[in-house]
Structure formats: C-alpha cells, structure tokens
Amino acid sequence: MNVLVTGGCGFIGSNLVRYLLNLPESGIGCLVNLDALTYAGNPANLRRGEG
C-alpha cells in the first residue's frame, strides 16, 4: 500500500508519519510526505524518521 501524507512536517502530520513508519507489518510500500513548509511546517519534526 502506498501512502501520501499532506502537511507531514506539521505537528499532527509528523506524528502520523512516525506512527505509520513504526507500525509492525503495516504493508506500507511507499510513504510520501508532501508539505508546503509554511509557518506551520518544520522539517526538523521528522529528523528521527529519516532514511
């Protein structure tokens, strides 16, 4: 299953991305984070999940 998360660098989106990446046996083939990086988006929110 492929997943697209919009707003994934904000507070809620980054927690959702981390949650999805840590699910055991989730079946996620590709997770894409799409964010405009305005005042609410902070790429540092996802530093632990890089890779």
Rosetta constraint file for C-alpha pairs under 8 A:
AtomPair CA 1 CA 27 HARMONIC 5.99 0.50
AtomPair CA 1 CA 28 HARMONIC 4.87 0.50
AtomPair CA 1 CA 29 HARMONIC 5.41 0.50
AtomPair CA 1 CA 30 HARMONIC 7.11 0.50
AtomPair CA 2 CA 28 HARMONIC 5.82 0.50
AtomPair CA 2 CA 29 HARMONIC 5.45 0.50
AtomPair CA 2 CA 30 HARMONIC 4.78 0.50
AtomPair CA 2 CA 31 HARMONIC 5.99 0.50
AtomPair CA 3 CA 28 HARMONIC 7.04 0.50
AtomPair CA 3 CA 30 HARMONIC 6.23 0.50
AtomPair CA 3 CA 31 HARMONIC 4.78 0.50
AtomPair CA 3 CA 32 HARMONIC 6.25 0.50
AtomPair CA 4 CA 31 HARMONIC 5.95 0.50
AtomPair CA 4 CA 32 HARMONIC 4.85 0.50
AtomPair CA 4 CA 33 HARMONIC 6.11 0.50
AtomPair CA 4 CA 34 HARMONIC 7.28 0.50
AtomPair CA 5 CA 13 HARMONIC 7.04 0.50
AtomPair CA 5 CA 17 HARMONIC 7.32 0.50
AtomPair CA 5 CA 31 HARMONIC 7.50 0.50
AtomPair CA 5 CA 32 HARMONIC 6.16 0.50
AtomPair CA 5 CA 33 HARMONIC 4.94 0.50
AtomPair CA 5 CA 34 HARMONIC 6.12 0.50
AtomPair CA 6 CA 13 HARMONIC 7.26 0.50
AtomPair CA 6 CA 33 HARMONIC 6.05 0.50
AtomPair CA 6 CA 34 HARMONIC 4.77 0.50
AtomPair CA 6 CA 35 HARMONIC 5.78 0.50
AtomPair CA 7 CA 13 HARMONIC 5.52 0.50
AtomPair CA 7 CA 14 HARMONIC 7.94 0.50
AtomPair CA 7 CA 33 HARMONIC 7.23 0.50
AtomPair CA 7 CA 34 HARMONIC 6.03 0.50
AtomPair CA 7 CA 35 HARMONIC 4.57 0.50
AtomPair CA 7 CA 36 HARMONIC 7.26 0.50
AtomPair CA 7 CA 41 HARMONIC 7.20 0.50
AtomPair CA 8 CA 12 HARMONIC 7.46 0.50
AtomPair CA 8 CA 13 HARMONIC 3.91 0.50
AtomPair CA 8 CA 14 HARMONIC 4.84 0.50
AtomPair CA 8 CA 16 HARMONIC 7.54 0.50
AtomPair CA 8 CA 17 HARMONIC 6.59 0.50
AtomPair CA 8 CA 33 HARMONIC 5.33 0.50
AtomPair CA 8 CA 34 HARMONIC 6.27 0.50
AtomPair CA 8 CA 35 HARMONIC 5.93 0.50
AtomPair CA 8 CA 41 HARMONIC 7.76 0.50
AtomPair CA 9 CA 13 HARMONIC 5.93 0.50
AtomPair CA 9 CA 14 HARMONIC 5.13 0.50
AtomPair CA 9 CA 33 HARMONIC 7.77 0.50
AtomPair CA 9 CA 35 HARMONIC 6.27 0.50
AtomPair CA 9 CA 37 HARMONIC 7.19 0.50
AtomPair CA 9 CA 40 HARMONIC 7.88 0.50
AtomPair CA 9 CA 41 HARMONIC 4.73 0.50
AtomPair CA 9 CA 42 HARMONIC 5.27 0.50
AtomPair CA 9 CA 43 HARMONIC 5.46 0.50
AtomPair CA 9 CA 44 HARMONIC 7.87 0.50
AtomPair CA 9 CA 45 HARMONIC 6.11 0.50
AtomPair CA 9 CA 46 HARMONIC 6.78 0.50
AtomPair CA 10 CA 14 HARMONIC 5.70 0.50
AtomPair CA 10 CA 40 HARMONIC 5.71 0.50
AtomPair CA 10 CA 41 HARMONIC 4.50 0.50
AtomPair CA 10 CA 42 HARMONIC 6.16 0.50
AtomPair CA 10 CA 45 HARMONIC 7.31 0.50
AtomPair CA 11 CA 15 HARMONIC 6.42 0.50
AtomPair CA 11 CA 41 HARMONIC 7.85 0.50
AtomPair CA 11 CA 45 HARMONIC 7.47 0.50
AtomPair CA 12 CA 16 HARMONIC 6.22 0.50
AtomPair CA 13 CA 17 HARMONIC 6.18 0.50
AtomPair CA 14 CA 18 HARMONIC 6.22 0.50
AtomPair CA 14 CA 45 HARMONIC 6.14 0.50
AtomPair CA 14 CA 46 HARMONIC 6.13 0.50
AtomPair CA 15 CA 19 HARMONIC 6.04 0.50
AtomPair CA 16 CA 20 HARMONIC 6.12 0.50
AtomPair CA 17 CA 21 HARMONIC 6.18 0.50
AtomPair CA 17 CA 33 HARMONIC 7.79 0.50
AtomPair CA 18 CA 22 HARMONIC 6.21 0.50
AtomPair CA 18 CA 46 HARMONIC 7.68 0.50
AtomPair CA 18 CA 49 HARMONIC 6.52 0.50
AtomPair CA 19 CA 23 HARMONIC 6.34 0.50
AtomPair CA 20 CA 26 HARMONIC 7.53 0.50
AtomPair CA 21 CA 49 HARMONIC 7.84 0.50
AtomPair CA 35 CA 41 HARMONIC 7.06 0.50
AtomPair CA 36 CA 41 HARMONIC 7.30 0.50
AtomPair CA 37 CA 41 HARMONIC 4.49 0.50
AtomPair CA 37 CA 42 HARMONIC 6.57 0.50
AtomPair CA 37 CA 43 HARMONIC 7.69 0.50
AtomPair CA 43 CA 47 HARMONIC 7.12 0.50
AtomPair CA 46 CA 50 HARMONIC 6.67 0.50
